[in-house]
């Protein structure tokens, strides 16, 4: 990775290509900006990387809008074959309405050519309309909930039922294999956003998610890929954390943790980053961890990184 004057880049400058980068955040402090920063760096003109992005959390338009503010056009990168985007929220068949859209269109047909109503009929109509409106509101709430929970799940299980994650992995593996044969792609980066939503899409099957992540981890050694994943630390119970986060923290060569300030909220500081680089080894083969701590402030089109107390 390229060394720049940015504190985040400097903290990750010694990260080998065949590494796993785990970004952990929490509900109070999002770490998505770190993922966006790494996306931009992977697609920069100075880089010859191919980025394979697996999006469970947001559609392509979300990332394109954010990266444009950072000076990176994802549509152009796709056209230039530098970005392969797996949109797991994409509708499966074009032109087909989702249960969400069907639900919202129900009961709202426009009435044309109706005859004038008497006052009594108008009164009863108002009463009936109010009852229908209440029923429609309840139905809409129920449909929205079902749609949110099941939308991602129907996406990744489209190919082979419960083997949907395996099918997705084989697509990624094939893309990596073909890209490794190309002379133009000297480095391959795989990003997953995010593990937490992937679990929902997998109907809460932790074993399937872990198998998928372990398969992706093998690509780092087989093809020298960089694997970057985002997850949320504070949404798991104690038991779940032992199986998901601890497994990923064990596999991770670099851990990037976004946290709120220990002193509470501040107007000019939005949180702190801890970067633990476990990939350094000495001549005897023993690991030598490096830790970096600094704070950050998010802007419309950038992020500032600085040491505590150094912000003017």
C-alpha positions in Angstrom: 0.0 0.0 0.0 1.1 3.5 -0.8 2.5 5.8 1.9 1.0 9.2 2.1 0.9 12.0 4.7 -2.5 10.8 5.8 -2.3 9.3 9.3 -4.6 6.4 8.3 -2.5 5.6 5.3 0.6 5.8 7.3 -0.8 3.4 9.9 -1.6 0.9 7.1 1.4 1.5 5.0 3.2 -1.7 6.0 0.2 -3.9 5.2 1.1 -6.7 2.8 -1.0 -7.3 -0.2 -2.1 -10.8 1.0 -3.7 -9.5 4.2 -7.1 -9.3 5.9 -8.2 -5.9 7.1 -11.1 -5.9 9.6 -13.0 -2.6 10.1 -15.0 -2.6 13.4 -17.4 0.2 14.3 -20.4 0.7 16.5 -23.8 2.2 16.3 -22.6 5.5 17.8 -19.5 5.8 15.5 -19.7 4.5 11.9 -16.5 3.2 10.3 -17.9 3.3 6.8 -15.7 6.3 5.9 -12.6 4.0 6.3 -14.1 1.6 3.8 -14.8 4.5 1.4 -11.2 5.8 1.8 -9.8 2.4 1.0 -12.1 2.1 -2.0 -10.8 5.4 -3.4 -7.2 4.5 -2.8 -7.6 1.1 -4.5 -9.1 2.8 -7.5 -6.7 5.8 -7.7 -4.8 6.4 -10.9 -1.6 5.6 -9.1 -2.9 2.1 -8.3 -3.2 -0.8 -10.7 -5.6 -2.7 -8.5 -8.9 -4.4 -9.4 -11.6 -3.9 -6.8 -14.2 -6.6 -6.2 -16.9 -5.1 -4.0 -19.6 -7.2 -2.4 -22.4 -4.9 -1.2 -25.0 -6.3 1.3 -25.6 -3.0 3.0 -26.3 -0.5 0.2 -27.0 -0.4 -3.5 -24.4 0.8 -6.1 -25.9 4.3 -6.2 -25.1 4.8 -2.5 -21.3 4.2 -3.0 -21.2 6.0 -6.3 -22.7 9.2 -4.7 -20.2 9.1 -1.8 -17.2 8.3 -3.9 -18.0 11.1 -6.3 -17.7 13.5 -3.4 -14.2 12.0 -2.8 -13.3 12.5 -6.4 -13.8 8.9 -7.7 -16.3 8.0 -10.4 -17.4 4.4 -9.8 -19.4 4.2 -13.1 -16.2 5.1 -15.0 -14.2 2.6 -12.9 -16.7 -0.2 -13.9 -16.4 0.8 -17.5 -12.6 0.7 -17.3 -12.8 -2.9 -15.8 -11.2 -1.8 -12.5 -14.4 -2.3 -10.4 -16.5 -5.5 -10.2 -19.5 -4.7 -8.1 -21.8 -7.5 -6.7 -25.0 -5.6 -5.7 -26.8 -8.1 -3.4 -29.8 -5.8 -3.1 -30.5 -5.7 -6.8 -34.0 -7.0 -7.8 -33.7 -10.4 -9.3 -36.0 -10.0 -12.4 -36.3 -6.7 -14.1 -39.8 -5.2 -14.2 -41.0 -7.4 -11.3 -42.6 -5.5 -8.4 -41.4 -6.3 -5.0 -43.8 -7.1 -2.2 -42.9 -3.7 -0.8 -44.1 -1.8 -4.0 -47.2 -4.0 -4.3 -48.0 -3.3 -0.7 -47.7 0.5 -1.1 -49.8 0.5 -4.4 -52.6 -1.5 -2.8 -55.7 0.6 -2.1 -54.5 3.8 -3.8 -56.0 3.4 -7.3 -57.2 6.7 -8.7 -61.0 6.9 -9.2 -62.3 8.5 -12.4 -65.8 9.2 -13.6 -67.6 8.7 -10.3 -71.0 10.3 -9.8 -71.6 13.1 -7.3 -72.3 11.8 -3.8 -75.1 12.7 -1.3 -74.2 14.1 2.1 -75.1 10.8 3.8 -73.1 8.8 1.3 -70.2 11.2 1.7 -70.3 10.7 5.5 -70.3 6.9 5.2 -67.5 7.1 2.6 -65.4 9.2 5.0 -65.9 6.6 7.8 -65.1 3.7 5.4 -62.0 5.5 4.1 -60.7 6.1 7.6 -61.1 2.4 8.4 -59.4 1.4 5.1 -56.6 3.9 5.8 -55.9 2.4 9.2 -55.9 -1.1 7.7 -53.6 0.0 4.9 -51.2 1.7 7.3 -51.0 -1.5 9.3 -50.5 -3.6 6.2 -47.8 -1.2 4.9 -45.9 -1.4 8.2 -46.1 -5.2 8.1 -45.0 -5.3 4.5 -42.1 -2.9 5.0 -40.8 -4.9 7.9 -41.0 -8.2 5.9 -39.4 -6.5 2.9 -36.4 -5.1 4.9 -35.6 -8.4 6.6 -36.0 -10.6 3.5 -34.8 -8.4 0.6 -31.1 -9.3 1.0 -31.9 -12.9 1.8 -33.8 -13.4 -1.4 -30.8 -11.9 -3.3 -28.0 -14.3 -2.2 -30.2 -17.4 -2.2 -31.3 -16.9 -5.7 -29.0 -19.5 -7.2 -29.1 -22.6 -5.0 -31.2 -22.2 -1.9 -29.0 -22.4 1.2 -25.9 -22.7 -1.0 -26.3 -19.2 -2.2 -23.1 -18.0 -0.3 -21.2 -20.8 -1.9 -22.4 -19.7 -5.3 -21.4 -16.2 -4.6 -18.0 -17.3 -3.5 -17.5 -19.3 -6.7 -18.3 -16.1 -8.7 -15.7 -14.2 -6.7 -13.2 -17.0 -7.1 -13.7 -17.1 -10.8 -13.3 -13.3 -11.1 -10.1 -13.4 -9.1 -8.8 -16.3 -11.1 -9.4 -14.5 -14.4 -8.1 -11.2 -13.1 -4.9 -12.8 -11.9 -4.2 -13.8 -15.5 -4.4 -10.2 -16.7 -1.2 -8.2 -16.8 -3.1 -5.0 -16.2 -4.2 -6.0 -12.7 -1.2 -6.3 -10.5 -3.2 -6.4 -7.3 -6.7 -7.6 -6.4 -8.8 -6.1 -3.5 -11.9 -7.8 -2.2 -14.3 -5.7 0.0 -17.4 -6.8 1.8 -19.9 -4.4 3.3 -20.9 -5.8 5.7 -20.8 -9.0 7.7 -23.7 -8.0 10.0 -26.1 -7.6 7.0 -24.7 -10.8 5.4 -25.8 -12.7 8.5 -29.4 -11.4 8.1 -29.3 -12.4 4.5 -28.2 -15.9 5.5 -31.2 -16.1 7.9 -28.9 -15.9 10.9 -26.8 -18.9 9.9 -23.4 -18.0 11.5 -21.7 -21.2 10.2 -22.5 -20.3 6.6 -21.2 -16.8 7.0 -18.0 -18.0 8.6 -17.5 -20.6 5.9 -17.9 -17.9 3.3 -15.3 -15.7 5.0 -12.9 -18.5 5.4 -13.2 -19.3 1.7 -12.5 -15.6 0.9 -9.5 -15.8 3.3 -8.0 -18.6 1.2 -7.9 -16.2 -1.8 -5.4 -14.0 0.1 -2.9 -16.8 0.2 -3.7 -18.4 -3.1 -3.8 -15.2 -5.2 -2.2 -12.6 -2.9 -5.5 -10.7 -2.6 -6.3 -8.0 0.0 -9.5 -8.8 1.9 -11.3 -5.9 3.6 -14.5 -6.5 5.6 -16.7 -4.2 7.7 -18.7 -5.3 10.7 -20.4 -3.7 13.7 -19.1 -4.7 17.1 -21.9 -3.7 19.4 -24.8 -5.5 17.8 -23.8 -9.0 18.9 -24.5 -10.8 22.1 -21.6 -12.2 24.1 -22.1 -15.7 22.6 -22.3 -14.4 19.0 -19.3 -12.3 19.5 -17.2 -15.3 20.3 -18.1 -16.9 17.0 -18.1 -14.0 14.6 -15.9 -11.1 15.8 -13.3 -13.3 17.5 -12.9 -15.4 14.4 -12.5 -12.4 12.2 -10.1 -10.7 14.7 -8.0 -13.9 14.6 -7.9 -13.9 10.8 -7.3 -10.2 10.5 -3.8 -8.9 9.9 -4.9 -5.3 10.4 -7.7 -4.3 12.8 -9.2 -0.8 12.3 -11.6 0.2 15.1 -13.8 3.3 15.0 -15.0 4.4 18.5 -16.6 7.4 20.1 -14.4 9.7 22.2 -13.9 8.5 25.7 -14.7 12.0 26.9 -18.0 12.1 25.1 -19.3 14.2 22.2 -17.3 17.0 20.7 -18.2 19.5 18.0 -14.9 19.4 16.1 -13.9 15.7 16.7 -16.2 12.9 15.6 -14.4 9.9 17.1 -11.1 8.0 17.4 -9.5 5.3 15.3 -7.3 2.5 16.6 -5.2 0.7 14.0 -3.6 -2.6 15.1 -1.2 -4.0 12.5 -0.4 -7.7 13.4 1.3 -8.4 10.1 4.8 -7.3 11.1 7.3 -10.1 11.9 10.9 -10.0 12.9 13.7 -12.1 11.5 13.0 -14.9 13.9 9.4 -15.2 12.7 7.7 -13.9 15.9 5.0 -11.3 15.4 5.4 -7.7 16.4 2.2 -5.8 16.8 2.1 -2.1 15.9 -0.7 0.1 17.3 -1.7 3.6 16.1 -4.3 5.8 17.9 -5.6 9.1 16.5 -8.8 11.0 16.1 -10.8 12.0 13.1 -13.2 14.7 11.8 -15.5 14.0 8.9 -16.2 16.6 6.2 -18.5 16.6 3.2 -15.8 15.4 0.8 -12.9 14.2 3.1 -11.8 13.2 6.5 -9.1 14.7 8.7 -6.9 12.6 11.0 -4.9 14.0 13.8 -3.4 13.1 17.2 -5.3 14.0 20.4 -4.6 17.6 21.3 -3.0 18.6 18.0 -6.1 20.0 16.3 -5.8 23.8 16.0 
